[in-house]
Amino acid sequence: MARKNTSSRKGADSTNHNHSGYSHKIEPDVYQELARLQEMIYDSFHIPMTRWTVIDEGKILDQLELISDNVPEAINRAIAIIEKEQEIITDAEAYAQQIVQSAQQKASLILDQTGIVQQAEYQASQIREQVQLECEAYQQQTRSEVEQMRRSVTQELEQIRHQTFAECEAIQNDADQYADAVLIHLEEQLDDMLRVVRNGRAQIRQNSLPDEPPPKNLPEGNGHN
């Protein structure tokens, strides 16, 4: 296969690696394989005096399949991060619960009035509910970001796959046209050479014919000087 030489796309590689705040944490392998795909295209054989490059379609498709295989791994790493964050949140909740319980115990020891004790319990309950709501909101936000990132990566891979197939087909057609033009030019040169050979042979045959005898009984005065 042949591919148009588009070196200007190299400069855009670094900007494509930061689609979300978690890209540098959970997608290094995916972007590394995408960069490898681009290197395979740029390192392919370049057709002299053209803007086309011959690429190995099999290797390109294998690289696309490898990238597709790495997407679930990136999602698993994202899930691991969520689980780690959940562990931190759980520890924070336990620590907050300990603080609340300690405050309740101290309040019950210091305060004898029933109203003040009830107020302290109410405030502790409010704090507990607030912490729970914040933890749930944070979990939901993290899941949404991971899902959005997964969809974005899948969409990008699908676009790359379709674009690669379209470019391979277009490049193959252009390569066929280029080869046909070269053969036409070669055919014209061979026709010119064949014409020269035929003219040379005709000249040789003409020079090989016997000379005609001189005419007899020439009148006087018409002889050669």
Secondary structure, 3 states (H helix, E strand, C coil): CEEECCHHHHHHCHHHHCCCCCHHHHCHHHHHHHHHHHHHHHCCEECCCCCEEECCHHHHHHHHHHHHHHHHHHHHHHHHHHHHHHHHHHHHHHHHHHHHHHHHHHHHHHCCCHHHHHHHHHHHHHHHHHHHHHHHHHHHHHHHHHHHHHHHHHHHHHHHHHHHHHHHHHHHHHHHHHHHHHHHHHHHHHHHHHHHHHHHHHHHHHHHCCCCCCCCCCCCCCCCC
